[in-house]
Amino acid sequence: MRPVSALLGAVPAWAVLLAILCAGVGFSIPQADARPREAVAKDARLAGDRGRTRFIADLSKKVDVNVFSLADPYRVIVDLPEVNFQMPPGLGTEKRGLVTGYRYGLFAPGKSRIVIDVSGPFLVDKAFVLEARADQPARVVVDLVATDRTTFLAKLRAARSPIVGSIPQPKPQAQTPAAKPVVILDPGHGGIDPGTASADGVTEKAVVLAFAKTLRQKLEAKGDYQVYLTREGDTFLALRERVEFAQSKGANLFVSIHADSFPKHADVASGATVYTLSERASDDEAKELAAKENFSDAIAGVDLPADRDEVVANILIDLAQRETQNRSIVFARSVVGEMSAAELHRKSLKSAGFRVLKSPDVPSVLLELGFLSNPDDEKRLTSEAWRGAMADKVGAAIDAYFAKRVARMPF
């Protein structure tokens, strides 16, 4: 809100006097620079059965929507202009009819998204938006009916559902050798995809963004690096877009930042872990985590280009890419080496098939800062002092990594 003094200085004296007089008799003067407010979503619900299920969301005003379907897993995507979601806590976990749950949030600047999970093949029978009337809010309505997979896939092909990305991607350009190494910090999740969360509701997307900004600040203060974040705010970014962003910037190092959760072993699962890419997971826990992180795109309603990812994986594991993988492992060991045993998970170096690490020419690691399911880790992860101390250690690992390579340009 602007200070009163600023407002008084911005308009003529007669206008101020007129406004005061009008206020005294119950009138109001519309502001010339008033901007239309974004729609507010305050509630949503399900109705119907397994034959026909209806999704309804209440909005403060009517908006344009785009509705389409995705397969494997079955999902309905509802894209809207940016919406201020003020939904009741815990909304979206209800299961009814064909719907097993739904989620909502910011998908990209100026764009929100609702993702509805469906238990089996379906058709979108109707999708429309009702105007607000009397005491009734505006409403987004989506009607789903059950069908068979053959019919579902036929409709999907006919609709030519797009592979949805969150931002236009720049074409990778030939990079000239930079005067400083380029470090890409990748805060995981964001927007409609909150990642994991603590029992108190602290989200992974918020924790890792705060840490990434602290680490960037410390790296830039050194004056030795060009540092970029894949996302600056609470917006969603597809996994492939994160990789493409790093490549477009001519990255010399890519650090994807996350926070884990293991509620079944909340008391014992704690500390940081550093992951590198591998065709085979180092253990079941790493395999489970990779599957969860790789599902991020599906959470946000992005079509999964599985075939292309398999090809990329095969290329990356090829002997021709061994040098990139070796560099990733060297850096991972450097990160672990900067931390004390008390700060690390019981097995601090692991590997699995993380999609976000699948850049064939950029050394990449995934850093799990700790476990939001562990109360002590949660306190650390939300502490500004802890973020600063941990960022110093990761920064020291980055220094050590590039110090070893500086004599062997390029980085």
C-alpha positions in Angstrom: 0.0 0.0 0.0 1.3 3.4 -0.9 1.8 5.9 1.9 -0.8 8.7 2.3 1.8 11.3 1.7 2.7 9.8 -1.7 -1.0 9.6 -2.7 -1.5 13.3 -1.7 1.5 14.3 -3.7 0.4 12.4 -6.8 -3.0 14.2 -7.3 -4.1 17.9 -7.4 -5.4 19.5 -4.2 -8.9 20.0 -5.6 -9.2 16.2 -6.2 -8.2 15.5 -2.6 -10.8 17.9 -1.4 -13.4 16.4 -3.6 -12.6 12.9 -2.4 -12.9 14.0 1.2 -16.3 15.7 0.6 -17.7 12.7 -1.3 -16.5 10.3 1.4 -18.5 12.5 3.9 -21.8 11.9 2.1 -21.2 8.3 1.2 -20.0 8.6 -2.3 -16.9 7.1 -3.8 -14.7 8.1 -6.7 -13.3 5.3 -8.9 -9.6 5.3 -9.3 -8.4 6.0 -12.9 -5.5 3.6 -12.6 -7.5 0.8 -11.0 -6.5 -2.6 -12.5 -8.8 -5.6 -12.8 -8.1 -8.0 -9.9 -7.3 -11.6 -10.5 -10.0 -14.2 -9.9 -10.1 -15.8 -6.4 -10.8 -19.5 -6.0 -12.3 -20.2 -2.6 -13.7 -23.8 -2.8 -14.0 -26.9 -5.0 -16.0 -30.1 -4.7 -16.9 -33.4 -6.4 -20.3 -34.9 -7.2 -21.6 -38.0 -8.9 -20.5 -41.6 -9.2 -18.2 -43.9 -11.2 -20.5 -43.5 -14.3 -20.4 -39.7 -14.3 -18.4 -37.5 -12.0 -18.6 -33.7 -11.8 -15.8 -31.3 -10.6 -16.8 -27.9 -9.6 -14.6 -24.9 -8.5 -16.0 -21.6 -7.2 -14.4 -18.4 -8.5 -15.0 -14.8 -7.7 -15.5 -14.0 -11.4 -15.8 -15.8 -14.7 -12.5 -16.6 -16.5 -11.6 -18.4 -19.7 -10.4 -22.0 -19.3 -8.7 -24.6 -21.5 -9.5 -28.2 -20.7 -7.7 -31.3 -22.1 -6.8 -34.8 -21.1 -3.6 -36.7 -20.6 -2.8 -40.4 -20.2 -0.6 -42.6 -18.1 -1.5 -41.5 -15.5 -5.0 -40.5 -16.5 -5.5 -36.7 -15.8 -7.7 -33.8 -16.7 -5.9 -30.5 -17.1 -7.8 -27.2 -16.5 -5.7 -24.1 -17.5 -6.8 -20.7 -16.3 -5.4 -17.2 -16.1 -3.5 -16.5 -12.9 -5.9 -17.3 -10.0 -5.5 -16.5 -6.3 -6.2 -19.8 -4.7 -7.7 -19.4 -1.2 -8.9 -22.9 -0.8 -9.6 -24.6 2.6 -6.7 -26.6 3.9 -6.5 -30.2 2.8 -8.8 -29.7 -0.2 -8.2 -32.1 -3.1 -7.7 -35.4 -1.2 -11.4 -36.4 -1.6 -12.1 -39.4 -3.7 -15.4 -39.7 -5.5 -16.5 -41.5 -8.6 -13.8 -41.4 -11.2 -11.7 -38.8 -9.4 -9.0 -39.9 -7.0 -7.9 -36.4 -6.1 -7.0 -33.0 -7.5 -4.5 -30.2 -7.0 -4.1 -26.6 -8.0 -1.6 -23.8 -8.1 0.5 -21.4 -10.2 1.9 -23.1 -13.4 3.7 -20.3 -15.0 3.7 -16.4 -14.7 0.1 -15.4 -15.5 -1.1 -18.9 -15.7 -2.7 -21.2 -13.1 -3.6 -24.9 -13.4 -5.9 -27.5 -11.9 -5.0 -31.1 -12.3 -7.6 -33.7 -11.7 -6.5 -37.3 -11.2 -8.8 -40.0 -12.7 -8.8 -43.7 -11.8 -9.3 -45.0 -15.3 -10.1 -44.2 -18.9 -12.6 -41.4 -19.3 -14.1 -38.7 -21.6 -14.6 -35.0 -20.8 -18.3 -34.9 -21.6 -18.7 -31.2 -20.7 -16.5 -28.3 -19.6 -17.8 -24.8 -19.0 -17.7 -21.7 -16.8 -20.8 -20.2 -15.3 -21.2 -16.4 -14.6 -21.6 -15.3 -11.0 -25.3 -14.7 -10.2 -26.9 -13.1 -7.2 -25.4 -14.8 -4.2 -23.8 -17.6 -6.3 -20.1 -17.4 -7.3 -18.8 -18.1 -10.8 -18.1 -21.7 -11.4 -15.8 -23.9 -13.4 -17.6 -27.2 -14.2 -16.0 -30.3 -15.7 -18.1 -33.5 -16.3 -16.3 -36.8 -16.7 -17.8 -40.1 -17.9 -16.3 -43.5 -17.9 -15.1 -45.2 -21.1 -12.7 -47.8 -22.3 -9.0 -47.3 -23.0 -9.4 -47.7 -26.8 -12.0 -44.9 -27.0 -10.0 -42.7 -24.6 -6.8 -43.0 -26.7 -8.7 -42.4 -29.9 -10.2 -39.2 -28.5 -6.8 -38.2 -27.2 -5.2 -38.6 -30.7 -8.0 -36.6 -32.3 -7.7 -33.8 -29.9 -3.9 -33.7 -30.5 -3.3 -32.8 -26.8 -0.1 -30.8 -26.5 2.9 -31.6 -24.5 2.6 -28.6 -22.2 5.6 -26.6 -21.1 5.6 -23.8 -18.6 7.7 -21.2 -20.5 8.8 -20.6 -24.0 12.3 -22.2 -24.3 15.1 -20.4 -26.0 17.0 -22.2 -28.7 20.3 -23.4 -27.4 23.0 -21.2 -28.9 26.6 -21.9 -29.5 28.5 -20.8 -26.4 31.8 -18.9 -26.4 34.1 -19.8 -23.6 33.0 -17.7 -20.6 35.5 -15.7 -18.5 33.9 -17.3 -15.4 32.4 -20.8 -14.9 28.6 -20.9 -15.3 26.8 -22.5 -12.3 23.1 -23.3 -12.6 21.2 -23.7 -9.3 17.9 -25.6 -9.8 15.4 -25.2 -7.0 13.1 -28.3 -7.4 9.4 -28.3 -7.8 7.4 -25.0 -7.7 4.0 -23.6 -8.4 1.4 -26.3 -8.7 4.0 -28.9 -7.7 4.9 -28.2 -4.0 7.1 -31.3 -3.6 7.1 -32.9 -0.2 5.9 -31.2 2.9 6.4 -31.3 6.7 3.7 -32.2 9.2 3.5 -28.4 9.8 2.9 -27.7 6.2 6.4 -26.4 5.3 6.8 -27.2 1.6 9.9 -28.4 -0.3 9.4 -25.8 -3.0 9.7 -22.9 -0.6 12.7 -24.4 1.4 14.8 -25.1 -1.7 14.1 -21.8 -3.3 15.2 -20.0 -0.2 18.4 -22.0 -0.1 19.2 -21.5 -3.8 18.9 -17.8 -3.4 21.2 -17.8 -0.4 23.7 -19.9 -2.3 23.6 -17.7 -5.3 24.2 -14.6 -3.2 27.2 -16.2 -1.6 28.6 -17.4 -5.0 28.1 -14.0 -6.6 29.9 -12.3 -3.7 33.0 -14.3 -4.5 33.0 -12.7 -8.0 34.3 -15.9 -9.6 31.1 -17.4 -11.2 28.2 -16.6 -13.4 25.2 -17.9 -11.4 21.7 -18.6 -12.7 18.5 -20.0 -11.0 16.2 -22.1 -13.1 13.3 -20.4 -11.3 13.2 -17.1 -9.4 9.7 -17.5 -7.8 6.9 -19.9 -7.1 6.4 -21.1 -10.6 6.4 -24.6 -12.1 9.2 -25.7 -14.5 9.2 -29.0 -16.3 12.2 -31.3 -15.8 13.3 -31.1 -19.4 13.0 -27.3 -19.3 15.4 -27.2 -16.4 18.0 -29.2 -18.4 17.5 -27.1 -21.5 17.8 -23.9 -19.5 21.2 -25.1 -18.2 22.4 -26.0 -21.7 21.2 -22.6 -23.1 23.3 -20.8 -20.5 26.4 -22.9 -21.4 26.5 -24.4 -17.9 29.7 -25.8 -16.4 27.9 -27.2 -13.4 24.3 -28.0 -12.5 23.1 -28.4 -9.0 19.4 -29.5 -8.5 18.3 -28.7 -4.9 15.6 -30.7 -3.1 14.4 -31.8 0.4 13.4 -35.4 1.1 10.6 -36.9 3.2 10.4 -40.3 4.9 7.4 -40.2 7.3 7.6 -43.9 8.2 11.1 -43.3 9.7 10.8 -39.7 10.6 13.1 -40.0 13.7 16.0 -41.8 12.0 15.9 -40.4 8.4 17.9 -37.2 8.5 20.7 -35.3 7.0 21.9 -34.4 3.5 22.5 -36.7 0.5 24.1 -36.1 -2.8 22.9 -38.0 -5.9 24.5 -38.5 -9.3 23.0 -40.1 -12.4 23.1 -43.8 -12.9 21.3 -46.3 -15.1 20.8 -48.5 -12.0 19.9 -47.0 -8.6 22.4 -47.5 -5.8 19.7 -48.8 -3.5 15.9 -49.1 -3.2 15.7 -45.8 -1.3 17.5 -44.0 -4.2 15.3 -45.8 -6.7 12.1 -44.7 -4.9 13.3 -41.1 -4.6 14.1 -40.9 -8.3 10.7 -42.3 -9.2 9.1 -39.6 -7.0 11.1 -36.7 -8.4 10.7 -37.9 -12.0 6.9 -37.9 -11.4 7.0 -34.1 -10.9 5.9 -33.4 -14.4 2.9 -35.7 -14.1 2.0 -33.9 -10.8 1.8 -30.6 -12.7 -0.1 -32.0 -15.7 2.7 -32.3 -18.2 2.6 -35.0 -20.8 5.5 -37.4 -20.2 7.7 -38.0 -23.3 8.9 -41.4 -22.0 10.4 -42.6 -25.2 12.6 -39.6 -25.6 13.8 -39.9 -22.0 14.8 -43.5 -22.6 16.9 -42.5 -25.6 18.5 -39.7 -23.6 19.3 -42.1 -20.8 20.9 -44.6 -23.2 23.1 -41.8 -24.6 24.1 -40.6 -21.2 25.1 -44.1 -19.9 27.1 -44.6 -23.1 30.9 -44.7 -22.7 31.1 -41.5 -24.7 29.6 -39.6 -21.7 31.8 -41.2 -19.1 33.8 -38.0 -18.6 30.7 -35.9 -17.7 29.6 -38.6 -15.2 33.1 -38.7 -13.7 33.1 -35.0 -13.2 29.6 -35.2 -11.5 30.9 -37.8 -9.1 34.0 -35.7 -8.3 31.8 -32.8 -7.4 29.4 -34.9 -5.4 32.3 -36.2 -3.3 33.5 -32.6 -2.8 30.1 -31.6 -1.4 30.1 -34.5 1.0 33.7 -33.8 2.0 32.7 -30.3 3.2 30.1 -31.6 5.6 30.4 -33.2 9.0 29.0 -36.7 9.7 26.3 -35.2 11.8 25.0 -33.2 8.7 24.9 -36.2 6.4 22.4 -39.0 5.8 23.7 -42.4 6.8 24.6 -43.1 3.2 25.5 -39.7 1.8 26.5 -40.6 -1.8 23.9 -42.3 -4.0 22.9 -42.6 -7.6 19.7 -43.2 -9.6 18.0 -42.3 -12.9 17.0 -38.7 -12.2 15.6 -37.1 -15.4 16.8 -33.6 -14.2 20.4 -34.9 -14.2 20.3 -36.2 -17.8 22.4 -33.5 -19.6 25.1 -35.3 -21.7 27.6 -32.4 -21.4 27.0 -30.7 -18.0 28.3 -32.3 -14.8 25.1 -32.5 -12.6 24.2 -33.5 -9.1 21.0 -33.6 -7.1 21.4 -32.3 -3.5 18.8 -33.4 -0.9 19.3 -30.9 1.9 17.6 -33.0 4.5 14.2 -34.6 5.5 11.2 -32.4 6.1 9.6 -35.4 7.8 12.3 -35.1 10.5 11.4 -32.4 13.1 15.1 -31.5 13.7 15.8 -31.4 10.0 12.7 -29.2 9.5 14.0 -26.7 12.0 17.4 -26.6 10.2 15.9 -26.3 6.8 13.8 -23.3 7.8 16.6 -21.5 9.7 18.3 -18.6 7.9 21.5 -19.2 9.9 21.6 -22.9 8.8 21.0 -21.9 5.2 23.9 -19.5 5.3 26.2 -22.1 6.9 25.2 -24.9 4.5 25.5 -22.5 1.5 29.1 -21.7 2.6 29.9 -25.4 2.5 28.3 -26.1 -0.9 30.1 -22.9 -2.1 33.4 -24.3 -0.8 32.8 -27.5 -2.7 32.2 -25.6 -5.9 35.4 -23.7 -5.3 37.3 -26.9 -4.8 35.8 -28.5 -7.9 36.7 -25.6 -10.2 40.1 -25.2 -8.6 41.0 -28.7 -9.8 39.8 -27.9 -13.3 41.0 -24.3 -13.8 44.3 -25.5 -15.3 42.4 -27.7 -17.8 40.1 -25.3 -19.6 37.3 -25.5 -20.5 35.7 -26.1 -17.2 
